Amino acid sequence: MGLELRNVSRTFAGKTAVRNVTLSAKQGEIIGILGTSGCGKSTLLRAISGLDNEYDGEISINGNTSKDVHDTTGFIFQEPRLFPWINVLENVTFGLKGKKEEKYLLGKRYLESVGLGGCDELYPRELSGGMAQRVAIARALVTSPEILLLDEPFSALDAFTKMQLQDLLIDIWKEHQTTMVLVTHDIDEATYLCDRIVILRGQPGEIAKELTIPEKRPRSRGSKLLADLKAEILESLDLNKVEKATFSS
């Protein structure tokens, strides 16, 4: 059981963005998809979620193959994407079915789990960037997704807030054992959070390498193992070739 992609490709207006990607994630695993801009990382995530169903190949979740939007997945975007005209609690519970009181109790519980207990009645304009992204995380979790998809969720935040939310993500994983697929440009983030890292390269993007991180969580950000893995990833990305190709074009 879990997530499986088989020979997934996506073409836009005759140009292939990502080609023949095959990968899987077991229940409770955190998978990182890492690569330079334009290699199809976010394209893959949208295909997994069902937000984009024009891809070739197959994607199955818990053995079920479908190109529809999956109600078993939650999505956290680069920006919080909160509705500015409703408060924090209403943003978290937006779209939930059931009685208002029950929805609000559930929403408050998840706000507390992301460190925002007592912030129910604040509006998005009153939140810092880190607080807004915490609300987005609570909103994604309130439906109890089996798979959480994260598209560079901390890229717009300062370094310290980013580290705090990375640790929050680990706390959430410990509690819920949610399968996660994280798209990121940040090598340090990938090595700190993920069980495995899938490296995409090229345009169209293809899997160049897959790395397993043997170190258990919680990890030390300054560990030698993570530093060695970062060096290996940088070598795999071969940024000098990428820069030369970009310059020559």
N, C-alpha and C positions, 0 to 999 in steps of 0.2 A: 504494500500500500504506500501511497505518497504521490509524488509528482513525477511524470515522465514525459520528456520531449523526444520525438523520433523524426529525424531528418526535417527539421523545421526551417523553412526558407520564407523570406518576405520580399516582394518586389513592388516598388512604387514607380508608376509611369515608365516602365521598362528598365528601371535601374534597381538591381538587387541590393538590399540593405544588409541582409544576413542570410547565410547559406548553410544548409545541411547541418543544423545544430542538433545534436543528440546528447541529452544529459538527463539525470534523474536526481531526485532528492528523497531521502527516507524520512519517515515521520520524526519530527523533532530536530531535524538537521537544519543548520544555517548555511546556505550556499551563497557565495559571493560571485557576481559576474563583473569582471574587471576588464577595462580596456580603455583606449584613447577615444576621443570624440569621433562620432561617425561610424563606429564599428557595429552598431545595431543592438546595444545593450537594452535601451528603453523599448525598442521595437519588440524584443523578446518578451519583456515584462508585460507589455500591452496584449501580446498574443496569449500569454498564460492566463491573464485575467479575463479574456474574452472581450475586452474593449475593442480589439481588432481581430476580426475573424477572416481576413482575406489572405491568410498565410497558407503555404503548402506544408504537408507533413501532418503529424498527429501530436496532440497534447492530451494526456489523460491525467485525471486526478482521482486517486483511490480506485483506479481501474476503469473509470468512466471517461470515455472519449466524447468530447463535445466542443463545438466552437461558439457556444452561447456564453453569456456572462455567467461566471460561476459564483453561486451564492456561498460557496465554501471558502472564498478568498476575500482578503481585505487588502486595500491599496493605500499606501502612504506616498504622496507625491513630494516633489522638491519644495513646493510651497504649501502652506497649510490649507489654502483654498476654503477658508471659513466664510460662512454667510455673514456679512457685516451687520445686517438688520436684526439678527437674533442673538441671544446671549450664549455663553459658553455651553451651558447645560443643554440648551435647545439645539445647538450645533452637534453635540455628541449624540443626541437621541433622534436627530432628524432622520426620517425614513423608517424608524422602528415601528413595528406593529404592536398593538396591545393597549391597555389602559394607561392613561397619562401618568398616574401615580407610580405604576410599576416601571414604566420607561424611565421616569425621573430617578427612582431609586437605583436602577441599574446604571444610569448615566453618572450619578454621584459616586457610585462605587468605583467606576473606572477612572473618573477624575481624581479620586483619592489615590488610585494605584499609580498614576503618573505625577503625583505630587502637587495636585491642584485642588485639594479639598478646600472648600470654602470659597472657591472662585466661580461658583455656579452662575451668578448673576452678572458677571463682568461681560463686556462686549469686546469683540475682536480688536477694536481700536485702542482698548485699554491694556492690551497684552504686549509683552516683549516678544521678539522673534522666537525665543526658546519656549516661552509659555504657549504661544500659538501652535508651535509644532507638537507640544505635549497634548494639546487639545486634539490635534489631528490624529495622533497616535491613539488616544482614548476613543475617538470616533471609529477608527479602524478596528479596534479590539472589541467594541461593545457588541458586535454581532457574533463573537466567538468564532472567528475564522479558523479553518484548519490550516490554511496557508496564508502567510502575510507577505505581501509583495511591497518592496521598498525601493523607490526610484530616487536615489541620491537624497535621502530625506534630511540630511544635516548639512548639505553643501553650502547653504546660504548663511550658516550660523558662525559665530566667532569660535575660536579654537576651544576655549574653556567650556562654553555651552555645548559644543559638539561632543566633547568627552563626557559631560554629564549625561547627555541623552543616549550616548552609546552604552554607558553603564545602566541606564534605565532600561534599555532594550534587553540587556542581559538579564536584568531582574525579571522582566516580563517573560522571557524565555524560560527561566527557572520555574516560574509559577505555572505557566500554561503549556510548556513544551510544544509551542507552536512551530511548525515548519516555516522557515523564512527564506526568501530569495531577495538578496540585496544587490542592487546595481549601484556601483560606486566608481569614482575616479581615484579615490583615496586609498593608496596601498596600505597605509598604517591602519586605517579603519577596517579594511578587509582582513588583514592578518589578526587584528585584535578580536573581531567578532565572529569570524566564520569557521566552520568545520572544514569546508573545502572551498577552493577558489578556482573558478573557471575563467581562463584568460582568453578574451576574444582579440583577434587582430585582423587588420585589413579592411578593405572596402570592396566587396561585401565582407562583413565580419564572419570569421570562422573560428572554431575552437583551436587555439594554438597549443594550449597546455592546461593541465588540471593538477592542482596541488592539494594535498591533504595536510592539514595542520594537526600534528599529534598532541600538541600541548593542551591540557585541560583548562577550562575556564573556572575561576577568573584568572586572567593572564596579566603578566607584568608588561606594560607598554614598552619597557626598556630591555626586554629579555633578548639574549643573544640569538635564540632560535628565530624570533620574529624579525630581528635585524638581518639574519642570513636569508630568510624567506623573502624579505623585501628586495635584497640584492638579486636573488634568483628571478623574481618577478620583473624587475627592471631589465634584466638581461633578456628575458623572454619577450618583453614588449619591444625591445630593440628600437628605442626612441630615436637614435641617430638616423636610422633608415627612414623612419616616419617623417622626421624633420626634412631630410633631403628630398624625399618624394613630394612633400608639400611645397617646398621651395621651388622645385623644378617644374611643378605644374602651374 
